[in-house]
Amino acid sequence: MKMAKRFKENNAVYTRPFDVSAAGCRLRVKHIEPESASISMDPPTLVFLHEGLGCIEMWRDFPEILCESAGCYGLIYDRKGYGGSEKYDGPWPVNYLRIESLLYLPALLQACSIDNAVLVGHSDGGTIALITAASHGNPVRGIITEAAHIFVEKITIEGIHKTVQAFETTSLKKNLPDTTKKIRKQFFTAGPTGGCHPNFATGTSKKNFIASPVPFF
């Protein structure tokens, strides 16, 4: 684990960026250390799971604000294939959400010695939070999820086709933030959604979820 010095984001929150190896994969991570967490008794760590076209920067200052307000530590990271983390060597696996949920996220929690986590997931990140809690509930104490995918609807596939076409034929790719241009290009062209792989619709389905053993919101 390659640690870096702390940076003071504001009067109450420090952050520490570093790289960590999880299940043989190099992941870029940002740890959030609000001063309010130091007065709490064994505060949980909020682990932020970004959406399908996201990265650490796309969260902006939301994680810091939430951690400081809640008196909790925080961890944000770029999943494999995203941002500053290790990339896939070829086309993304269709079941990339399950791979993240069952392999890389549990390994990351272990590598960072987090045994009291609350997963905060948006979109793809929400799906990963649900699968991880159902399969590796021990270090997970709760879930906050927004717009998680339980199954893939026809309208979603249609929307992906239209977005891929827009990416290739309009100014969409030129208007992307610099921090996400590279990953978004890879996701649109080589990812399971970009090619609309025939098995993509089964990459997330109800059978992947069982009753969660932890509270969720």
Buried (B, 14 or more C-beta within 10 A) or exposed (E): EEEEEEEEBEEBBBBBBBBBBBBEBBBBBBBBBBEBBEEEEEBBBBBBBBBBBBBBBBBEEEBBBBBBEBBBBBBBBBBBBBBBBBBBEEBBBBBBBBBBBBBBBBBBBBBBEBEBBBBBBBBBBBBBBBBBBBBBEEBBBBBBBEEBBEEBEEEBBEEBEEBBEEBEEEEBBEEBEEBBEBBBBBBBEBBBBBBBBEEBBBBBEEEBBEEBEBEBE
